[in-house]
């Protein structure tokens, strides 16, 4: 055991003196070369494994950072979706009051409230989707009807029933729109 403690970096199965002058000396040298080649191959394999693990870890870190950025950017999405019907009702109240000759003070108060709420949502990245006159986009528009129009090109939005909104580049709610089917055909019978 004392000899093993003195030589901690030995390879088991090899002779103590590889350069012996007997016939087994050449065989011992070849065993040493084979063992060295095996250890070199093992070292290369472990190094390759290490490099793959390091690359996988870097990819994982990148994905985790992207997920964290998305979570921060879109974390309040549910809250913002809940506020959109409030904006719709304020817009309807203003429109109804204007059409029915409601009190001017009421219209101004609701209008100011709507502007304040819209400004607060804008701070968080919520933007309305532009619809009327734009080409129909199924990712941002929900077609609820088709209408003939002499002024709007076929396949473009004629009217907006409910405004759509985006949070940064993600659609919070698609706009409910009417799509032009082209000019009305005038039958002369």
MOBELRA-V754616 format. One record per backbone hydrogen bond with DSSP energy under -1.0 kcal/mol. CO is the residue of the C=O (numbers start at 0). NH is the residue of the N-H. E is the energy in kcal/mol with one decimal. If there is no record, write none. Layout:
co-><CO	CO>
nh-><NH	NH>
e-><E	E>
This chain:
co-><0	1	2	10	16	21	23	24	25	26	27	28	29	30	31	32	33	34	35	36	37	38	39	40	41	42	43	44	45	46	47	48	49	50	51	52	53	54	55	56	57	58	59	60	61	62	63	64	65	66	67	68	69	73	75	76	77	78	79	82	83	84	85	86	87	88	89	90	91	92	93	94	95	96	102	103	104	105	106	107	108	109	110	111	112	113	114	115	116	117	118	120	121	124	126	130	133	136	136	139	141	144	146	152	154	155	156	158	161	163	164	164	165	166	169	172	174	175	175	176	177	177	178	179	181>
nh-><4	5	6	13	19	24	27	28	29	30	31	32	33	34	35	36	37	38	39	40	41	42	43	44	45	46	47	48	49	50	51	52	53	54	55	56	57	58	59	60	61	62	63	64	65	66	67	68	69	70	71	72	73	76	79	80	81	82	83	86	87	88	89	90	91	92	93	94	95	96	97	98	99	101	106	107	108	109	110	111	112	113	114	115	116	117	118	119	120	121	122	125	124	167	165	133	156	139	140	174	176	178	180	155	135	179	132	177	175	128	171	172	126	169	166	164	141	160	161	143	157	158	146	154	148>
e-><-1.8	-1.3	-1.5	-1.2	-1.0	-1.6	-2.6	-2.0	-2.1	-2.2	-2.2	-2.1	-2.4	-2.7	-2.5	-2.6	-2.4	-2.3	-2.3	-2.4	-2.4	-2.4	-2.4	-2.5	-2.5	-2.4	-2.6	-2.3	-2.4	-2.5	-2.4	-2.4	-2.6	-2.2	-2.6	-2.4	-2.1	-2.3	-2.4	-2.5	-2.3	-2.4	-2.6	-2.4	-2.3	-2.7	-2.2	-2.4	-2.6	-2.4	-2.3	-2.7	-3.0	-1.5	-2.1	-2.2	-1.6	-1.1	-1.0	-1.5	-2.1	-2.4	-2.2	-2.5	-2.4	-2.3	-2.1	-2.4	-2.8	-2.4	-2.2	-2.2	-2.4	-3.5	-2.1	-2.4	-2.4	-2.5	-2.4	-2.6	-2.1	-2.5	-2.4	-2.3	-2.4	-2.7	-2.3	-2.0	-2.2	-2.1	-1.6	-2.3	-1.7	-2.5	-3.0	-2.5	-2.8	-1.6	-2.9	-2.5	-2.5	-2.7	-2.3	-1.6	-2.7	-3.3	-2.6	-2.6	-2.0	-2.9	-2.2	-1.9	-2.6	-2.5	-3.5	-1.8	-4.0	-3.1	-1.6	-3.0	-3.2	-1.1	-2.4	-2.5	-2.5>
